Amino acid sequence: MAERVLLTPSLPLPSRPSVSPTTMATVTGGAAARIIPSATRATVSLSSSSRSFFSFSSSSTSVSSLKCLRSSPRISHLFLDQRRSEVRVSSGRFGTVSALASDPDQLKSAREDIKELLSTKFCHPLLIRLGWHDAGTYNKNIEEWPQRGGANGSLRFEAELKHGANAGLVNALKLLQPIKDKYSGVTYADLFQLAGATAVEEAGGPKIPMKYGRVDTSGPEQCPEEGRLPDAGPPSPADHLREVFYRMGLDDKEIVALSGAHTLGRSRPDRSGWGKPETKYTKDGPGAPGGQSWTAQWLKFDNSYFKDIKEKRDEDLLVLPTDAALFEDPSFKVYAEKYAEDQEAFFKDYAEAHAKLSNLGAKFDPPEGIVIDGSPNVKGEKFVAAKYSSGKRELSDAMRKKIRAEYEAVGGSPDKALESNYFLNIIIVVAVLAILTYLFGN
């Protein structure tokens, strides 16, 4: 699909220090100069190349960038030396070995480092796309792991990274690799999903009810085949979306909710073939200027995506065929209209869909997963009596006999009601009246 980057300096996130386009260009340019050969600095940018979250591209530019990156000593272990990478991931040579797939304390610390990364690189869409593309290869019709695909960290291998839909995601790996090196007790599969969920939340989106403990694939031979991710401009956009997302086990509501994440980022025609070279919303960056965004505030997570597509008033805002399908297909339109009017409903459904997507195909250790935030955004459960009752039951014969005996002992029977004790009733009434008279008298 399309390339994406992050919001304008004139539209900063709340309580974030502003970063000028010049400063951002200097930061990213300097980082690129230290890592990437000079011949490819223009083609690879740490902060300015991220595509639509589920995307397709056959860009030769990204292929040449990948070749250059393989020669970099700082990140070469991500590519050519697959055997060494396998040993490091599986044996815990990065650092402390945990009995679990990921260490809860290290997950929390890694999240803080990701927040710092987001505040300086503004790479929210890029990190979301990384997590989505790792999980989005899941095929519910395949039971075996890791053949079924999904959130298993396989996207770190060149065999999958060079798929057309993953063009530019090597930049996300470059950004996260220092964090992975620092926290050896966090798997790649968890790190990718942690980064995506944190990016949504830090951009003003909902808290995602995540769990961790995903097990990593061990080598490139375990990567899924190319072609499992969706395209941006297929002949029948709605049918194509259903074909891809239904294969993952997602429904129409989840398709539309997840599409709402296009409220973040921008597309570059020289990298994806979609969008304008520059608009009034993207000409000042941050990062490398240019591209076309889906929304005006393209680093703020809200329901603007649905509003802007519905209104179609601004030619500077991007609408892909798969975006337009959300308001053209009758089933999709129900949810798209709802989210355009009700941001709270969108946030709720998006959080649930994002969490579900992030778990697709994953193998967890421990099997129930690891929760590092308790139960985020879970309100107190309303008491429902029926939930605590197992329904009407038939009495046993022994219980029936016991009840009959007790009933007959006080002068009754199952076939005859107890006689009223009129004298006792009169005594009770008199006593009550006497008490009331005393109280009111005093």
N, C-alpha and C positions, 0 to 999 in steps of 0.2 A: 504494500500500500504506500503510504506517503511518508516523507521524512518529517521529523518533528524536533523542535527545540523548545525554548522556554522563555518566560515572559519578559515584557519590556521593563526597563528601569523606571518608567513613569507609572508602572502599575505594580509596585513591590508587594510582597506578601506582608501581612500584619507583623509588626514588631521585628522586622528583618532589617539589618543595615543595608542601605542602598549601595549598589555597585554600579559604577558608571560603565558605559559601553567600552570606553578606552581602557579602563582597568580590567574589565573582563577579557577583552581581546589580548591584553598583555599577559594575564594569568594563563589563559588557554594557549596562547601562542608560545609562551615560555615553556609550558609543560610539553607541548608538542615538539618543540625544538630539542628538548632533552631526550625524548624517547624515539621520535620518528625521523628518519633520514630527511634531509632538506627537500629532496625532490618530491616528497609526498606531503609536506606540511599543509599545502592548500587543500588536499583531498580529505584529510582526517582532522577533525576538531573535537576536543574532549567535550565541549559544551554545546556544540551547535548541530550535531547530526543525530537526530533521533526521528524515527518514522512513526507512522500510525501504529497503534499498539499491536494489532494483528495486521501484518502487511506483506506485500509481495513486491519483489523487484528483481530485475535481471541486470542491474547496473554493473558495468565493467569497472567503474571507478572503485567500488568497494572491494573487488577482487584484487586489484593492484595494491590497494591499501593493505589488504590482508597479507600479501606476499612481503611487503615491507615490514610489517609488524612481526612477522615470523623471525626476522633477522635481529630483532631487538633483544638484547640480553636480559632486560628487565621483565619481559613478558613471554620469552620464547618457550617457557615451560607450559604455556597454555596451548601450544600448537604442536611443533614437530616431535618433541620428546615425550610421546604419549606414554611409553612404558614407565619413565621416571615419574610422570604425573600420576599414574595409577598407583605407584608405590607410595607416593607422598600422601595422597588422599586416603588410601585404605589403611596405611600403617601408622598414621598420626605423626609423621616426621615433621609436620609443621610446628608441633609444640606439644602441649599437654594432651594426653590421650584420655578421652572420656569413655565411660562405659556405655554411654548413649550415643546416638548418631550426632547430636549436637548438645553442647553444654548450655544450660539455661542462663547462667551468669554471663557467659561470653556472648550469648545472643543479645542480652540486654546492653552490654557494652558496645557491641557491634552496631546496634541500633543508634546509639548516641553518636558514633562516628559517622554513620550514614546521614544523620541529621546535619552534622557539621559540613559534610560533603555537599548536601543539598543547598545549604545556606551560602556556599561559596561558588559552586559550579552551576546551580540552577538546572540540574539534570533530571528533574522529576519525570518528564515523559519518557526519557531514555531508560530509566531504571524500571518504570512500570512496564515498558515494552519488553525488557529483558525477562522479567518474571512471567509475563503473559506468554511469550514465545517459548519459554522452557516448558510451561505447563500445557500450552495449546496444541501439542502434538498428540495428546491422549486419544486413544481409540477404545471406546467402551466395549467393542466387540472382541477385543484381545485380552485374555485374562493374565497371561504371563507377564511378569516384570523382568526386565525393563522393556520388553518388546512392545508393550502397550503404549509406551511413550508417557508423557506427562511430566510432572515436576520432579525430576530426578537429577538435575545438574548436568545433563548431557550436552547442553548448549555450550559448555566451555570447550568442547573439542572442535577442532577445525572441520571435521567431517560434517558436523551439523552447522557450525558457525558460517560456513561458506554457502549455505542454502540461500537462494535469492531473497526469500522473505526476511532473512536475518542480516541483510546488508547494513553495516554501520554499528551493529551491536558489539563489535570488537571494542569500540570506545567505552561501552558500559563495563566490559570486563576489565579494561585498563583502569577505570576509576575504582572498581571494587577490589581488584587484586591486592592492593596494600592492606585493605581491611581483612581480607581472607588470610594474608600472611601473618597479620597481627593476632588473629583469633583462629588458631588451628582447630579449636573445638567446635567450629561451626562448619557444616557441610556447604558445598556450593549450592545445592538444591535449596537449603534453608536460606542462605545468604541472598539468593536471587529473589525469593518470595518476601523475605524481610525487607529488602530494599524497595520493592514495588509497593508494599502496603504502607511503609513509612513515607514514601513519596506522596501517596494519595493523602495521607493524614496531614503532612507538613504543608501541602498546597491548599489546605482548608477543607478537605473532604472528610468523609465519615471515618470513624474508627473501625478498622476491619477486624472481625473476631478470628484472629489467626491462631493456628497451632503449628508447632515445629517438631523436628525430629526426623526430617526426611533423609533417606539414605541416598548417597550418590551412586551413579553408575561408575564403573571402574575403567572403562576404555572406550575408544571411538567406535569399536565394533558394536557397541550397544546403542548407538545413536539411531533414531528413527529415519526412515527414508524421507526424501524431500517430497513436498506437495501436501503436507497435512495442514498448513496454515492458510487462512483465507486471502482472497485477492480483493483489491479495491474497486476494480471496474469490470467485473464479469458480465457476460451478455444478459443474464437474469440475476440481478443482485440479490433479491429476496430469496430466491431458490438456492443460490450459492451459499448465502449465510446459513440457511437452515441445514444444508447438506454438511457443512463443516461443523457447525455448533451442535447439531443433533448427534453427530458422531462422537462428540465429547460428552454427551448426556445432558446438554443444556437445552432449555426451552425458549419460547419466543420472548417471554418477559426478561429472561436473563440475557438474551441476545441484545435487546434494546437497552437494558440497564448498563451492560458492559460497554456498549457503543458510546454511552454518555461520557466515558473517560476521554473522548476526543475533545472535551472542553479544554484539555491541555495540549500544548505543542503546536508545531507548524510543519508544513510540507515544502520541500525544495524541488523544483522541476528538474534541476541538473542531477539530482540523485534518485528521484523516484519517478519522474515523468509527470508528476501532478503539481498543481498550484502555480502561482505567479512568482516571478523572481523576487519581488518585493512589494510590500503594501505599506500603508500608513501606520499599520500596527506592528510591523516587523523591521522597518528600516533602521531602527536604532538598537537592535539587539534585544537583550544582552547576548554576548558572544558575537559570532559573525552575523552581521545584519542580513536581512533578506528572508525569503520564503513567504508562505501564505498560511495563516492560522485559521482554525475553525471558529475561534471566538476572539473578541477584542482583548480580553484579559486572559491571555493564553498560558498563564501559570497559576491561575486561580481555579480551584476545583469547585464548580457549582453547576447549576442546570442551564447555563447560557447556551450550551451546545444545542439543546432541544428548542429553546426559544429562537435562536438565530436561524436554524434550519426552517422552522415553521414560518417565520416572517419573510425570509429571503429578500431582505431589503438592502443588504450591503454586499456589493460585488467584490469587496476586498476580503470577504470571509469565504473560506473554502467549503464546498459541498461536493463530496465524492458520490458516485452512483450508489454505493452502499449506504451512505448517509441519507440520501434522498429516499431510499427504499423504506426507511423507517416511517415516513409519513405517507407513502404511497401504498404500501401493503396493508390491507384492512386489519390484520391481526397485530402487526407491529404498531400500527397507528394508535391503537387503543392505549398502549403503554407510553408511546412518545408524547401524545397529547397530555396524558396524565403527568408525566415528568416535567413538561414545559410549564405546567400550572402549579405543581406541588414539588418543591425542592426537597422537602422532608421525606416524601414518599420515594423520590429518586435516591436519596442518600441511603435509606433503609434497604431498598432492593439492590442497590449497587453493592453495598457492604456484604450482603449475603451472597450475591453472585461472584464477587471478587474472591471471597473466602472459599467458595466451592471450587472455583477455577484453580486456585492455588493448591488445592489438595488433589487434583485430578491425577490419577496414575501413580501417586507417590506411595512409597513403602516407608512406614514410620517405625522408628525404634526409640522408645517403646511403642507398641502397636497403637495405643490410645493417643500418642502424640504428646507434645510438651506445650503447655500454656504458660506464657511468661507475664501475662497481664491479668490473671484471674479470668473473669468473664466480661470482656469489654462491652460497654454500652448495653448490658443486660439489666433491664428494670425488674423491680420486684414482681414476682409472679402473682397474678390475681388468683385468689382462692376459689377453686371450683369444687364443690362437694362431690360431684359425680366422678371426679378424677381419683378420689380416694375411696371410692366404693366399687366393689366388683359386681354389683347388680343383685337382684332378688334371688334368694336361694330357697330351696325346698328344705323344710325341717326334717331332721332324722326321726325315726320311729321312737327312739328313746326320749328325745326332746319333747315329742308330742305327748307321750305318757306322763312325763314330768309336769308339763304345763297343765294337763287335765287333772292330775292329782292335786296340784296346788289350787286350782280353780274350784274343785269340788270341796276342798277343805274349808273354804269360806262361804259355803252354801250355794255355790253355782255349778254350772256345768257348761260344756261347749255348746249345748243346745238351748240353754236357758239363761237369760241375763240375771245378774244379781238383783235381789229385791232391794229397794231403796230403804234406808234406815231413816224414816221421817223424824224420829225423836232426835237423833244425832244431828240432823240438818238444822232443826229448830235451835238446838243449843249453840251451834256454831254461829247462826245468824244473830242471836241475842248477844253473844260474846262480842261479835264485831261491832254491833250497835253501841254496846256499853263503852267499848274502847274509843269509838269516834266521839261519843258524847263527852267523855272525860277530856279528850284532847281539845275539842272546840270550847268546852266550858272553861278550861284553864286559859 
